[in-house]
């Protein structure tokens, strides 16, 4: 059995592993970590992965990122880079029996002196019990776990597993990275049958997904198109709306940036112009709606709580009416955001609170505000002396809800604009009441 794990087996990333008739995306898989595009913040010399490889030892990790950003490629290359055996399971197709088999083989490999990197694709699809089954093998070092997920690990994975694995975030591929992938494809297959504008539109339509981009390129190669397609012809050929951005290869990103800043700057005329530019270019309406929702939270927030409601209503209206009638709802939401009072107080508070949470670790809330459903929990003080706010004067007890050893913090500071003026009055009143309660 030890021969199964012999050191002279080719690494998973070896070029001979890929058939000549394999899809273009497989044939262009990187052979070293330095070949991976768009994730230099992780794979570069100063990145988390680059540092681990330089040290020659990996820790368990979760690769979190959108589809087509290189999660699987990085996992395979990691095994080769530090001379580990590579094993893989997919949470979509695997169950408990497959996991037991993978762990048993890893045990045998360890006895033969070979460490195992276990790659788990779509790890978020395993249930909590299945996720727990990894823990003893990760703790003993039987496997180094590398999980891949497109879902937020904070919600998709249990806390025990997260405490034993580092979460590394892969970024959506930008225009430069996507163009680099197309350059590699053209070096292998020849020039794409596209005008420069159509090539830029193809890149924009991928929305950061490298695999999707290469699959679209392969479709174009297979068709053996005699003359280069312009953006309109490309959209008809692929049966997909692709954005047209004049001569600017990065127009997709430039225009969405201009739209966002025009909304933030309360200029509805310019915002409508850039919205129209993107819509007439064939931009996906749902992409624009997603960006408007982000603006509603990031740049307006509680200065006008209706901003987010308007955007979600516009999304529902577009789903209900379709194009072109539903596009009016998108324009309406855009104008509403541009004319709304602005505040990034919520966005600033969000970043500050997350920073504080990371720095304070796992401090427990004070015992008096913890539920006590069992006698043991009551005996150790859970819920003791809890002040029920509805029984207090003005419905406000002024209790201290912060963990012991942590001073109260101020994250959210409303501005003197829009509805946040009212929120500021409430916060000031509550702060005054708290001060009176704590006064000797």
DADAHU-V117237 format. One record per pair of residues at least 6 apart in sequence whose ideal C-beta (glycine too) atoms are under 7 Angstrom apart, sorted by the first residue. I is the first residue (numbers start at 1). GAP is how many residues later the second one is. D is the distance in Angstrom with one decimal. If there is no record, write none. Layout:
i:I gap:GAP d:D
i:I gap:GAP d:D
//
This chain:
i:1 gap:107 d:5.7
i:2 gap:110 d:4.3
i:5 gap:80 d:5.7
i:5 gap:104 d:4.5
i:5 gap:107 d:4.8
i:5 gap:109 d:4.3
i:10 gap:6 d:6.5
i:10 gap:7 d:6.8
i:11 gap:68 d:7.0
i:11 gap:69 d:3.5
i:12 gap:64 d:4.3
i:12 gap:67 d:6.3
i:12 gap:68 d:6.4
i:12 gap:74 d:4.7
i:13 gap:16 d:7.0
i:13 gap:18 d:5.2
i:13 gap:63 d:5.3
i:13 gap:64 d:5.4
i:13 gap:67 d:5.3
i:15 gap:16 d:6.3
i:18 gap:8 d:5.6
i:18 gap:9 d:5.5
i:18 gap:11 d:7.0
i:23 gap:195 d:6.4
i:24 gap:161 d:5.9
i:24 gap:190 d:5.0
i:24 gap:193 d:6.4
i:24 gap:194 d:4.2
i:25 gap:186 d:5.0
i:25 gap:189 d:4.2
i:25 gap:190 d:6.3
i:27 gap:161 d:6.8
i:28 gap:153 d:6.9
i:28 gap:156 d:5.2
i:28 gap:157 d:6.2
i:28 gap:160 d:6.9
i:28 gap:186 d:6.3
i:29 gap:44 d:5.3
i:30 gap:6 d:4.9
i:30 gap:43 d:5.5
i:30 gap:47 d:6.5
i:32 gap:45 d:6.5
i:33 gap:10 d:4.6
i:33 gap:16 d:6.9
i:33 gap:20 d:6.6
i:33 gap:44 d:5.1
i:33 gap:48 d:6.1
i:36 gap:7 d:5.2
i:36 gap:34 d:5.3
i:36 gap:37 d:6.3
i:36 gap:38 d:6.1
i:37 gap:140 d:4.4
i:37 gap:143 d:4.8
i:37 gap:144 d:6.2
i:38 gap:31 d:6.7
i:38 gap:32 d:7.0
i:38 gap:133 d:6.5
i:38 gap:135 d:4.2
i:38 gap:136 d:6.6
i:38 gap:139 d:3.3
i:39 gap:30 d:7.0
i:39 gap:31 d:5.7
i:39 gap:35 d:7.0
i:39 gap:131 d:5.5
i:39 gap:132 d:6.7
i:40 gap:7 d:6.8
i:41 gap:6 d:5.4
i:42 gap:6 d:5.7
i:42 gap:7 d:4.7
i:42 gap:126 d:5.6
i:42 gap:128 d:7.0
i:43 gap:6 d:5.1
i:43 gap:7 d:5.6
i:43 gap:31 d:6.9
i:44 gap:6 d:5.1
i:48 gap:118 d:6.8
i:48 gap:120 d:5.7
i:49 gap:25 d:6.9
i:49 gap:29 d:7.0
i:49 gap:119 d:6.9
i:52 gap:6 d:5.2
i:52 gap:7 d:6.7
i:53 gap:28 d:4.7
i:53 gap:29 d:6.2
i:56 gap:26 d:5.7
i:57 gap:25 d:6.8
i:58 gap:20 d:6.2
i:58 gap:24 d:5.8
i:58 gap:59 d:6.9
i:58 gap:86 d:5.0
i:59 gap:107 d:5.9
i:60 gap:78 d:5.4
i:60 gap:84 d:5.5
i:60 gap:85 d:4.1
i:60 gap:104 d:5.9
i:60 gap:105 d:4.2
i:61 gap:85 d:5.6
i:61 gap:104 d:5.5
i:61 gap:105 d:4.7
i:61 gap:107 d:5.4
i:62 gap:85 d:4.7
i:62 gap:87 d:6.4
i:62 gap:91 d:5.3
i:62 gap:95 d:6.8
i:62 gap:103 d:5.1
i:62 gap:105 d:4.8
i:62 gap:106 d:7.0
i:63 gap:8 d:4.4
i:63 gap:11 d:6.4
i:63 gap:12 d:6.9
i:63 gap:83 d:6.6
i:63 gap:84 d:6.9
i:63 gap:85 d:4.9
i:63 gap:105 d:5.6
i:63 gap:107 d:6.0
i:64 gap:85 d:5.5
i:64 gap:89 d:5.5
i:64 gap:103 d:5.8
i:64 gap:104 d:7.0
i:64 gap:105 d:5.3
i:64 gap:106 d:6.8
i:65 gap:6 d:6.0
i:65 gap:104 d:6.3
i:65 gap:105 d:2.8
i:65 gap:106 d:6.8
i:66 gap:84 d:6.2
i:66 gap:106 d:5.0
i:66 gap:142 d:5.9
i:66 gap:143 d:6.7
i:67 gap:83 d:6.0
i:67 gap:142 d:5.4
i:67 gap:144 d:6.7
i:68 gap:141 d:3.5
i:68 gap:142 d:4.5
i:68 gap:143 d:3.7
i:68 gap:144 d:5.5
i:69 gap:101 d:4.5
i:69 gap:102 d:6.9
i:69 gap:103 d:6.4
i:69 gap:104 d:5.9
i:69 gap:141 d:6.6
i:70 gap:100 d:6.5
i:70 gap:140 d:7.0
i:71 gap:77 d:4.0
i:71 gap:99 d:6.2
i:72 gap:49 d:6.5
i:72 gap:76 d:6.4
i:75 gap:44 d:4.2
i:75 gap:71 d:4.6
i:75 gap:73 d:6.7
i:76 gap:10 d:6.1
i:78 gap:39 d:6.3
i:78 gap:68 d:6.6
i:79 gap:6 d:6.9
i:79 gap:7 d:3.8
i:79 gap:38 d:4.2
i:84 gap:31 d:4.8
i:84 gap:32 d:6.4
i:84 gap:33 d:4.5
i:84 gap:60 d:6.9
i:85 gap:24 d:5.2
i:85 gap:29 d:4.9
i:85 gap:30 d:6.7
i:85 gap:31 d:4.7
i:85 gap:32 d:6.9
i:86 gap:31 d:5.5
i:86 gap:33 d:6.8
i:87 gap:15 d:5.5
i:87 gap:18 d:6.6
i:87 gap:19 d:6.7
i:87 gap:29 d:5.6
i:87 gap:31 d:5.1
i:88 gap:31 d:4.3
i:88 gap:33 d:6.9
i:89 gap:9 d:5.4
i:89 gap:10 d:6.6
i:89 gap:13 d:5.6
i:89 gap:31 d:5.6
i:90 gap:31 d:4.5
i:90 gap:32 d:6.0
i:91 gap:29 d:6.3
i:91 gap:30 d:6.7
i:91 gap:31 d:4.4
i:91 gap:32 d:5.6
i:91 gap:34 d:3.8
i:91 gap:35 d:4.7
i:92 gap:30 d:5.3
i:92 gap:33 d:5.9
i:96 gap:34 d:6.7
i:99 gap:31 d:6.9
i:99 gap:34 d:5.8
i:102 gap:16 d:6.0
i:103 gap:34 d:5.2
i:103 gap:39 d:6.5
i:103 gap:40 d:7.0
i:106 gap:10 d:4.0
i:106 gap:12 d:6.6
i:106 gap:31 d:6.9
i:106 gap:36 d:5.0
i:106 gap:37 d:4.9
i:107 gap:35 d:5.9
i:109 gap:7 d:5.1
i:110 gap:32 d:6.0
i:115 gap:29 d:6.8
i:116 gap:27 d:5.0
i:117 gap:27 d:5.1
i:117 gap:29 d:5.9
i:118 gap:25 d:4.1
i:118 gap:27 d:5.6
i:119 gap:27 d:5.0
i:120 gap:25 d:6.7
i:120 gap:27 d:4.6
i:121 gap:27 d:5.1
i:122 gap:26 d:6.9
i:122 gap:27 d:6.7
i:123 gap:24 d:3.5
i:123 gap:25 d:6.4
i:123 gap:26 d:5.3
i:123 gap:34 d:6.9
i:124 gap:25 d:4.4
i:124 gap:27 d:4.2
i:124 gap:32 d:3.5
i:124 gap:33 d:6.5
i:128 gap:30 d:5.2
i:131 gap:26 d:6.3
i:131 gap:27 d:5.2
i:131 gap:30 d:5.0
i:132 gap:26 d:7.0
i:132 gap:28 d:6.7
i:134 gap:11 d:5.9
i:134 gap:27 d:6.3
i:135 gap:25 d:5.9
i:135 gap:26 d:6.8
i:135 gap:29 d:6.8
i:137 gap:6 d:5.1
i:138 gap:7 d:5.2
i:138 gap:26 d:5.2
i:139 gap:25 d:6.8
i:145 gap:20 d:6.1
i:147 gap:18 d:6.9
i:149 gap:7 d:6.0
i:153 gap:9 d:6.1
i:153 gap:14 d:5.3
i:172 gap:36 d:3.1
i:173 gap:35 d:4.8
i:173 gap:37 d:5.1
i:175 gap:28 d:5.8
i:175 gap:74 d:7.0
i:175 gap:75 d:5.1
i:175 gap:78 d:6.1
i:178 gap:25 d:4.7
i:178 gap:28 d:5.7
i:178 gap:32 d:6.5
i:178 gap:35 d:5.5
i:179 gap:24 d:6.0
i:181 gap:29 d:5.2
i:181 gap:32 d:6.1
i:181 gap:33 d:6.2
i:182 gap:10 d:6.9
i:182 gap:21 d:6.9
i:182 gap:31 d:6.8
i:182 gap:35 d:6.4
i:185 gap:29 d:6.0
i:185 gap:32 d:5.2
i:186 gap:6 d:6.1
i:189 gap:32 d:5.2
i:192 gap:7 d:6.3
i:192 gap:25 d:6.1
i:192 gap:28 d:5.8
i:193 gap:27 d:5.9
i:193 gap:32 d:4.0
i:193 gap:35 d:5.2
i:193 gap:36 d:6.0
i:194 gap:8 d:6.5
i:194 gap:34 d:5.6
i:194 gap:35 d:5.5
i:194 gap:40 d:6.4
i:195 gap:33 d:5.0
i:195 gap:34 d:6.9
i:195 gap:35 d:5.1
i:197 gap:33 d:6.5
i:197 gap:34 d:5.3
i:197 gap:47 d:6.7
i:197 gap:50 d:6.9
i:198 gap:31 d:5.2
i:198 gap:32 d:5.4
i:198 gap:33 d:4.8
i:198 gap:36 d:4.5
i:200 gap:45 d:6.1
i:200 gap:49 d:4.2
i:200 gap:51 d:6.9
i:201 gap:30 d:4.4
i:201 gap:33 d:6.2
i:201 gap:41 d:4.2
i:201 gap:42 d:5.4
i:201 gap:43 d:5.7
i:201 gap:44 d:6.8
i:202 gap:14 d:6.2
i:202 gap:32 d:6.4
i:202 gap:40 d:6.3
i:203 gap:10 d:6.8
i:204 gap:38 d:7.0
i:204 gap:39 d:4.5
i:204 gap:41 d:6.8
i:204 gap:48 d:3.6
i:205 gap:35 d:6.4
i:205 gap:37 d:4.3
i:205 gap:38 d:6.4
i:206 gap:6 d:5.1
i:206 gap:7 d:3.9
i:207 gap:80 d:6.9
i:216 gap:22 d:6.3
i:219 gap:19 d:6.9
i:229 gap:8 d:6.2
i:231 gap:11 d:6.0
i:231 gap:13 d:4.2
i:234 gap:8 d:5.6
i:235 gap:6 d:5.7
i:235 gap:7 d:4.7
i:235 gap:47 d:6.0
i:241 gap:41 d:4.3
i:241 gap:43 d:6.4
i:242 gap:40 d:5.7
i:243 gap:9 d:5.5
i:243 gap:35 d:6.9
i:243 gap:38 d:4.6
i:243 gap:39 d:5.2
i:243 gap:40 d:4.8
i:244 gap:37 d:4.3
i:244 gap:38 d:5.8
i:245 gap:6 d:2.6
i:245 gap:7 d:6.0
i:245 gap:10 d:6.9
i:245 gap:36 d:5.9
i:248 gap:6 d:6.1
i:255 gap:19 d:5.5
i:255 gap:22 d:5.6
i:255 gap:23 d:5.3
i:256 gap:22 d:7.0
i:256 gap:35 d:6.1
i:258 gap:16 d:4.8
i:259 gap:12 d:6.0
i:259 gap:15 d:4.0
i:259 gap:16 d:5.9
i:259 gap:19 d:6.9
i:260 gap:31 d:6.7
i:260 gap:35 d:6.0
i:262 gap:8 d:4.0
i:262 gap:9 d:4.1
i:262 gap:12 d:6.0
i:262 gap:76 d:6.8
i:263 gap:8 d:4.9
i:263 gap:32 d:5.2
i:263 gap:36 d:6.7
i:263 gap:71 d:6.9
i:263 gap:74 d:4.9
i:263 gap:75 d:4.8
i:264 gap:35 d:4.7
i:264 gap:78 d:6.6
i:266 gap:72 d:5.9
i:266 gap:73 d:6.8
i:266 gap:76 d:6.5
i:267 gap:71 d:6.3
i:268 gap:67 d:4.9
i:268 gap:70 d:3.8
i:268 gap:71 d:5.5
i:271 gap:63 d:5.4
i:271 gap:67 d:4.4
i:272 gap:59 d:6.4
i:272 gap:62 d:6.3
i:272 gap:63 d:6.6
i:275 gap:13 d:6.8
i:275 gap:56 d:6.3
i:275 gap:59 d:5.1
i:278 gap:10 d:6.3
i:279 gap:48 d:6.2
i:285 gap:33 d:5.7
i:285 gap:38 d:6.6
i:285 gap:42 d:6.4
i:285 gap:45 d:6.0
i:288 gap:42 d:6.1
i:289 gap:22 d:6.7
i:289 gap:25 d:6.3
i:289 gap:26 d:4.8
i:289 gap:29 d:6.6
i:289 gap:41 d:6.2
i:292 gap:19 d:4.8
i:292 gap:41 d:5.4
i:292 gap:42 d:6.3
i:292 gap:45 d:6.3
i:293 gap:15 d:6.8
i:293 gap:18 d:4.6
i:293 gap:19 d:6.9
i:295 gap:42 d:5.5
i:296 gap:11 d:4.1
i:296 gap:12 d:4.4
i:296 gap:15 d:4.9
i:296 gap:41 d:6.0
i:297 gap:11 d:6.2
i:297 gap:49 d:6.8
i:297 gap:50 d:7.0
i:298 gap:46 d:6.3
i:298 gap:49 d:4.8
i:299 gap:43 d:5.6
i:299 gap:45 d:6.0
i:300 gap:7 d:4.3
i:300 gap:37 d:6.3
i:300 gap:40 d:5.0
i:300 gap:42 d:5.9
i:300 gap:43 d:6.5
i:301 gap:42 d:5.1
i:301 gap:43 d:6.8
i:301 gap:44 d:6.2
i:301 gap:45 d:3.6
i:301 gap:46 d:6.6
i:302 gap:41 d:6.8
i:302 gap:44 d:5.8
i:302 gap:112 d:6.9
i:302 gap:117 d:5.9
i:302 gap:118 d:5.4
i:302 gap:121 d:6.0
i:303 gap:37 d:6.9
i:303 gap:38 d:4.2
i:303 gap:39 d:6.2
i:303 gap:40 d:3.7
i:303 gap:112 d:6.6
i:303 gap:114 d:5.1
i:303 gap:115 d:3.5
i:303 gap:116 d:6.0
i:303 gap:117 d:4.8
i:304 gap:36 d:4.2
i:304 gap:37 d:5.6
i:304 gap:114 d:5.0
i:304 gap:115 d:6.1
i:305 gap:114 d:6.1
i:307 gap:29 d:6.5
i:307 gap:30 d:5.7
i:307 gap:33 d:5.1
i:310 gap:23 d:5.0
i:310 gap:26 d:4.7
i:311 gap:22 d:4.9
i:314 gap:15 d:4.2
i:314 gap:16 d:5.4
i:314 gap:18 d:6.4
i:314 gap:19 d:3.8
i:317 gap:9 d:5.6
i:317 gap:12 d:3.6
i:318 gap:8 d:3.6
i:318 gap:11 d:5.7
i:318 gap:12 d:6.2
i:341 gap:76 d:4.2
i:341 gap:77 d:3.1
i:342 gap:75 d:6.8
i:343 gap:71 d:7.0
i:343 gap:72 d:4.6
i:343 gap:74 d:5.8
i:343 gap:75 d:6.8
i:343 gap:77 d:5.4
i:345 gap:67 d:6.1
i:345 gap:68 d:5.8
i:345 gap:69 d:5.3
i:345 gap:70 d:5.6
i:345 gap:75 d:6.5
i:346 gap:66 d:6.8
i:349 gap:62 d:4.0
i:349 gap:63 d:3.8
i:352 gap:59 d:4.5
i:353 gap:58 d:4.6
i:356 gap:53 d:6.0
i:360 gap:46 d:6.0
i:363 gap:40 d:3.6
i:363 gap:42 d:6.7
i:363 gap:43 d:5.8
i:364 gap:39 d:6.0
i:365 gap:36 d:7.0
i:365 gap:38 d:5.9
i:366 gap:34 d:6.8
i:366 gap:35 d:7.0
i:366 gap:37 d:6.7
i:366 gap:38 d:5.9
i:367 gap:14 d:4.5
i:367 gap:15 d:5.6
i:367 gap:17 d:6.6
i:368 gap:15 d:6.6
i:368 gap:16 d:5.8
i:368 gap:17 d:5.0
i:368 gap:18 d:4.8
i:369 gap:17 d:6.0
i:369 gap:32 d:5.9
i:370 gap:12 d:4.4
i:370 gap:13 d:6.2
i:371 gap:11 d:6.8
i:371 gap:12 d:6.4
i:372 gap:6 d:4.5
i:372 gap:10 d:3.7
i:372 gap:11 d:3.9
i:387 gap:10 d:3.7
i:387 gap:12 d:4.7
i:389 gap:6 d:5.7
i:389 gap:7 d:5.9
i:389 gap:8 d:4.7
i:396 gap:34 d:6.4
i:396 gap:37 d:5.7
i:398 gap:35 d:5.0
i:398 gap:36 d:4.4
i:398 gap:39 d:3.8
i:402 gap:6 d:5.2
i:414 gap:6 d:3.7
i:414 gap:9 d:4.6
i:414 gap:10 d:4.4
i:414 gap:13 d:6.8
i:416 gap:8 d:6.8
//
